[in-house]
Amino acid sequence: MTTEPTIAGSTFLSVFTALAEAGIDEAELEKQAGFKKGALEDPDTRIPVTVWNRFLEKGQTWSNDPSFALHLGERISHSTMSVVGHVVFNSR
């Protein structure tokens, strides 16, 4: 059985928040993601990596920032990251 890779909802919350702060309507973000923002605050929420990747790509367009993913990395709070998150964000 093949399962799709996922990321923590709290990690996805960072991209969701960055887009909302860039002026994208949260209701539209929820519609595009297929779930409510509140679900991202549950520590057990997992988001498909395909959704994460799509939001990073759309983030460039939606925010009008060609370096959106780079700037997102500058904003992520390391205090809310899991151990796995620290490993991922500190690896090549």
N, C-alpha and C positions, 0 to 999 in steps of 0.2 A: 504494500500500500504506500502510495506517495502522498506526502502531505506538503502543503505549501509553506515555505518559510514565513515566519512572522517576527514582528518586533513588539516591544512593550508599548502599551497604549500611552504611557507617560512620555515615551520618546516621541511618539506621533503628536502628542499634545504640543510639543515645541513648534512643529511646523504649522499646526493648526493655529496656534496663538500668533505666530509671526505673520501669517497671512491675514488674520483678523486685524492685527495692528497696522497692516499695510492698507487697510480699508476694505478688505473683502468681507462681504456680509456673512456672518456666522451661519445663518440659515442656508445660504448657498453652499458653504463649505460642508455642512452636515449632509446636505443633499448629495453633493459630489462624493463624499466619503461613504455614505450609506449607513451612518450611525450618528448618534447625538454626542455632542462635546462632553457631556457628563459621563459617558461611558469610558472616556479616556482617563478619568480620575480613579477608576477601579484598578488596583495594582495587578489584578489577574487578567485584565483586558489585553488581548493580543491582536495586532493589526497585520493583515497580509503585507508582505514586503512589496507586492505589486502595487498596492494602494499607496504606500510610502513613496515609492519611486514615481508614481504618477503625480503625486502632490509636489514632489520636488521639481519635476519638470514643469508642471503648471505654475508653480510658484514663481518661476522666472517670468512668465507671461503675466500672471495676475498681479505681481508686485512691480512689474516693469523694472526688475533688477536682474541683469544677466548673471550676477554673482550671488543669487539668492541662497543657494546651498552653502556657499562659503560663509556668507553673513549669518546664516542660521547656525552654523557651527560655533560662531563667536558668541551667540546668545544662549546656548544650551546651558542650563544650570547643572553643574556636576554634582551638586548636593542631592539632587533628586534621582540620579542615575543608579541603576542596579550594578552589581558587580560585573555582570555580562556587558552592560552598557559601557562601563569603564574600559573593559577589554576591547570592545569593538571600536570605540572612539579613540583609543590610544594605539591601535594597530595600523600597520601600513594598509 
